[in-house]
Amino acid sequence: MSERAAPSRREAYRAFEPIATRWADNDVYGHINNVSYYAFFDTAVNRWLIAAGLLDVEAGDPIGLVVETGCRYHASAAFPDRLEAGLRVARLGTSSVRYEIALFRAGEDLAIAEGFFVHVYVDRGTRRPKPLPEAWRETLASLTA
């Protein structure tokens, strides 16, 4: 059995998005349910893409489809914790991006959870892979780890 990796530090991430926990995120065990972490990751990535001018959810082309995701938990969180999602791009392919996200309690240095999404960017109409536009590549490169 391999040794568990230590939590990442803030300095390993390039951009940060605030995440508000909600009462409904808690489960019967008194902490945020694991499924909520994936929603936090998705929210952070898409909020950043929208703010960067890359994602137009109503009419944009290309669009990103999630093809793989994962999460490793280091510590629990609970409402009303204030969280911050650190973002970085671990791999920038022709039509795919591996986004890595870490959740930190506001002001803390060690991640409480770390996850990833692999998005394949596709044509909105055909749903076939489409190379990322050069403007996207340049902007996403700013998140490269």
Sequence and secondary structure as in RCSB ss.txt:
>XXXX:A:sequence
MSERAAPSRREAYRAFEPIATRWADNDVYGHINNVSYYAFFDTAVNRWLIAAGLLDVEAGDPIGLVVETGCRYHA
SAAFPDRLEAGLRVARLGTSSVRYEIALFRAGEDLAIAEGFFVHVYVDRGTRRPKPLPEAWRETLASLTA
>XXXX:A:secstr
        BGGG SEEEEEE  GGGB TTSSB HHHHHHHHHHHHHHHHHHTT   TTT SSEEEEEEEEEEESS
   TT EEEEEEEEEEE SSEEEEEEEEEETT SB SEEEEEEEEEE TTT  B    HHHHHHHHTTB 
